[in-house]
Amino acid sequence: MKKTGKKTVKGGRRASPSVAERAVKPIQLPDGMWERISRKAYELWEERGRQEGSALRNWLDAEEIVIKELHESCE
């Protein structure tokens, strides 16, 4: 059997990637999504007084807002 470095499970199927393997390759965002989230995160940063150390919280909040807006526009 040739070793390819890929994990397999019974039946020859490929096993689910580990957390480390998923972290190496980030998910792909739809076109324009990264820019939209980035702009919203910057807006939140400004609205919240340009606080140091708040980048992650602003980004996560911006993701939530943008995704909610997308869902609402699809209804």
Residue frames as a rotation matrix with the C-alpha (Angstrom) as fourth column:
MET 1
0.580 0.815 0.000 0.00
0.815 -0.580 0.000 0.00
0.000 0.000 -1.000 0.00
LYS 2
-0.286 -0.651 0.703 1.35
0.641 -0.675 -0.365 3.41
0.712 0.346 0.611 -0.98
LYS 3
-0.078 0.202 -0.976 1.56
0.904 -0.398 -0.154 5.97
-0.420 -0.895 -0.152 1.83
THR 4
-0.034 0.154 0.987 0.08
0.707 -0.694 0.133 9.31
0.706 0.703 -0.086 0.87
GLY 5
-0.944 -0.329 -0.020 -0.04
0.235 -0.630 -0.740 10.95
0.231 -0.703 0.673 4.28
LYS 6
-0.356 0.898 0.258 -3.84
-0.728 -0.440 0.526 10.96
0.586 0.000 0.810 4.21
LYS 7
-0.780 0.172 0.601 -5.80
-0.424 0.561 -0.711 9.25
-0.460 -0.810 -0.365 6.95
THR 8
-0.439 0.697 -0.567 -8.31
-0.517 0.320 0.794 6.61
0.735 0.642 0.219 5.92
VAL 9
-0.296 0.453 0.841 -10.99
-0.831 0.312 -0.461 4.76
-0.472 -0.835 0.284 7.78
LYS 10
-0.507 0.151 0.848 -12.54
0.171 0.983 -0.073 1.35
-0.845 0.108 -0.524 7.21
GLY 11
0.495 0.727 0.476 -13.78
0.585 0.126 -0.801 0.95
-0.643 0.675 -0.363 3.66
GLY 12
-0.267 -0.749 0.606 -11.03
0.961 -0.160 0.227 3.16
-0.073 0.643 0.762 2.21
ARG 13
0.677 0.536 0.504 -12.85
0.560 -0.820 0.119 6.44
0.477 0.202 -0.855 2.81
ARG 14
-0.420 -0.807 0.416 -10.79
0.313 -0.559 -0.768 9.45
0.852 -0.192 0.487 3.81
ALA 15
-0.125 0.308 -0.943 -11.14
0.992 0.020 -0.125 10.42
-0.020 -0.951 -0.308 7.47
SER 16
0.865 0.449 0.224 -12.39
0.434 -0.894 0.117 13.87
0.252 -0.004 -0.968 8.46
PRO 17
0.016 -0.910 0.415 -9.56
0.247 -0.399 -0.883 16.40
0.969 0.116 0.219 8.66
SER 18
-0.088 -0.139 -0.986 -8.20
0.993 0.071 -0.099 17.12
0.084 -0.988 0.132 12.12
VAL 19
0.805 0.360 -0.472 -8.55
0.466 -0.875 0.127 20.53
-0.367 -0.322 -0.873 13.73
ALA 20
-0.006 -0.905 -0.426 -4.91
0.063 -0.425 0.903 21.28
-0.998 -0.021 0.059 12.87
GLU 21
-0.639 -0.212 0.739 -5.46
0.695 0.251 0.673 20.36
-0.328 0.944 -0.013 9.22
ARG 22
0.359 0.847 0.392 -8.53
0.919 -0.393 0.008 22.61
0.161 0.358 -0.920 9.00
ALA 23
0.651 -0.150 -0.744 -6.64
0.303 -0.847 0.437 25.50
-0.696 -0.510 -0.506 10.63
VAL 24
-0.450 -0.889 0.088 -4.00
0.391 -0.108 0.914 25.38
-0.803 0.446 0.396 7.90
LYS 25
-0.856 0.232 0.461 -6.56
0.421 -0.202 0.884 25.93
0.298 0.952 0.076 5.15
PRO 26
-0.751 0.601 -0.274 -9.14
-0.127 -0.539 -0.833 28.57
-0.648 -0.591 0.481 6.15
ILE 27
0.006 0.846 0.533 -12.66
0.738 0.356 -0.573 28.43
-0.674 0.397 -0.622 4.78
GLN 28
-0.838 -0.215 0.502 -13.37
0.530 -0.545 0.650 30.29
0.134 0.810 0.570 1.57
LEU 29
-0.329 0.725 -0.605 -15.68
0.240 -0.555 -0.796 33.28
-0.913 -0.407 0.009 1.91
PRO 30
0.422 0.541 0.727 -18.01
0.864 0.004 -0.504 34.30
-0.276 0.841 -0.466 -0.92
ASP 31
-0.361 -0.575 0.735 -16.76
0.810 -0.584 -0.060 37.10
0.463 0.573 0.676 -3.17
GLY 32
-0.215 0.191 0.958 -16.79
-0.063 -0.981 0.182 40.46
0.975 -0.021 0.223 -1.42
MET 33
0.710 0.566 -0.419 -17.62
0.329 0.259 0.908 38.97
0.623 -0.782 -0.002 1.98
TRP 34
0.022 -0.783 -0.621 -14.19
0.998 0.049 -0.027 39.58
0.051 -0.620 0.783 3.54
GLU 35
-0.771 -0.323 0.549 -14.25
0.388 -0.922 0.002 43.22
0.506 0.214 0.836 2.46
ARG 36
0.093 0.910 0.405 -17.79
-0.089 -0.397 0.913 43.71
0.992 -0.121 0.044 3.76
ILE 37
0.702 0.095 -0.705 -16.93
0.628 0.384 0.677 42.20
0.336 -0.918 0.210 7.15
SER 38
-0.326 -0.927 -0.184 -13.72
0.936 -0.290 -0.197 44.24
0.130 -0.237 0.963 7.27
ARG 39
-0.579 0.179 0.795 -15.59
0.081 -0.958 0.275 47.50
0.811 0.223 0.541 6.66
LYS 40
0.530 0.846 0.055 -18.21
-0.040 -0.040 0.998 46.65
0.847 -0.531 0.013 9.30
ALA 41
0.436 -0.455 -0.777 -15.49
0.882 0.388 0.267 45.70
0.180 -0.802 0.570 11.83
TYR 42
-0.673 -0.693 0.258 -13.79
0.653 -0.721 -0.232 49.04
0.347 0.012 0.938 11.21
GLU 43
-0.161 0.719 0.676 -17.12
-0.157 -0.695 0.702 50.86
0.974 0.007 0.225 11.71
LEU 44
0.753 0.443 -0.487 -17.65
0.339 0.373 0.864 49.02
0.565 -0.815 0.131 15.00
TRP 45
-0.068 -0.881 -0.469 -14.10
0.985 0.015 -0.172 49.86
0.159 -0.473 0.867 16.10
GLU 46
-0.753 -0.183 0.632 -14.76
0.226 -0.974 -0.013 53.56
0.618 0.133 0.775 15.46
GLU 47
0.193 0.932 0.308 -18.21
-0.193 -0.271 0.943 53.49
0.962 -0.241 0.127 17.09
ARG 48
0.787 0.100 -0.609 -16.75
0.481 0.518 0.707 51.81
0.386 -0.849 0.360 20.17
GLY 49
0.936 -0.351 -0.025 -14.10
-0.273 -0.769 0.578 54.46
-0.222 -0.534 -0.816 20.71
ARG 50
0.544 -0.757 -0.362 -11.17
-0.429 0.120 -0.895 52.88
0.721 0.643 -0.260 18.81
GLN 51
0.691 -0.220 0.689 -10.28
-0.645 0.243 0.724 50.63
-0.327 -0.945 0.026 21.74
GLU 52
-0.274 -0.868 -0.414 -6.97
-0.906 0.377 -0.192 48.76
0.323 0.322 -0.890 21.55
GLY 53
-0.929 -0.232 0.288 -7.26
-0.326 0.883 -0.339 44.98
-0.176 -0.409 -0.896 21.76
SER 54
-0.140 0.969 0.205 -10.83
-0.356 0.143 -0.924 44.82
-0.924 -0.202 0.324 20.45
ALA 55
-0.522 -0.128 -0.843 -10.09
-0.846 -0.052 0.531 43.61
-0.112 0.990 -0.081 16.91
LEU 56
-0.975 0.143 -0.170 -11.31
0.107 0.973 0.203 40.04
0.194 0.180 -0.964 17.41
ARG 57
-0.458 0.855 -0.244 -14.54
0.509 0.026 -0.861 41.10
-0.729 -0.518 -0.447 19.14
ASN 58
-0.138 0.388 -0.911 -15.20
-0.564 -0.787 -0.250 43.69
-0.814 0.479 0.327 16.41
TRP 59
-0.750 -0.206 -0.628 -14.52
-0.653 0.382 0.654 41.13
0.105 0.901 -0.421 13.66
LEU 60
-0.907 0.416 -0.064 -16.80
0.421 0.894 -0.154 38.48
-0.007 -0.167 -0.986 15.20
ASP 61
-0.233 0.842 -0.486 -19.57
0.266 -0.426 -0.865 41.01
-0.935 -0.331 -0.125 15.77
ALA 62
-0.297 0.053 -0.953 -19.15
-0.783 -0.585 0.212 42.26
-0.547 0.809 0.216 12.19
GLU 63
-0.968 -0.046 -0.248 -19.42
-0.181 0.813 0.553 38.68
0.176 0.580 -0.795 10.86
GLU 64
-0.629 0.772 -0.094 -22.65
0.640 0.445 -0.626 38.20
-0.441 -0.453 -0.774 12.78
ILE 65
-0.090 0.587 -0.804 -24.12
-0.138 -0.807 -0.574 41.48
-0.986 0.059 0.154 11.51
VAL 66
-0.516 -0.184 -0.837 -23.15
-0.816 -0.190 0.545 40.88
-0.259 0.964 -0.052 7.87
ILE 67
-0.980 0.166 -0.106 -24.47
0.127 0.944 0.306 37.30
0.150 0.287 -0.946 7.86
LYS 68
-0.389 0.885 -0.257 -27.74
0.558 0.004 -0.830 38.46
-0.733 -0.466 -0.495 9.44
GLU 69
-0.139 0.299 -0.944 -28.07
-0.535 -0.825 -0.182 41.17
-0.833 0.480 0.275 6.77
LEU 70
-0.813 -0.219 -0.540 -27.51
-0.580 0.393 0.714 38.57
0.056 0.893 -0.446 4.04
HIS 71
-0.846 0.534 -0.002 -30.13
0.523 0.829 -0.199 36.24
-0.105 -0.169 -0.980 5.47
GLU 72
-0.176 0.808 -0.562 -32.64
0.278 -0.507 -0.816 39.08
-0.944 -0.301 -0.135 5.77
SER 73
-0.307 0.016 -0.952 -32.05
-0.750 -0.620 0.231 40.16
-0.586 0.785 0.202 2.19
CYS 74
-0.953 -0.080 -0.293 -32.73
-0.249 0.760 0.601 36.61
0.175 0.645 -0.744 0.97
GLU 75
-0.668 0.744 0.017 -36.15
0.486 0.454 -0.747 36.45
-0.563 -0.491 -0.665 2.65
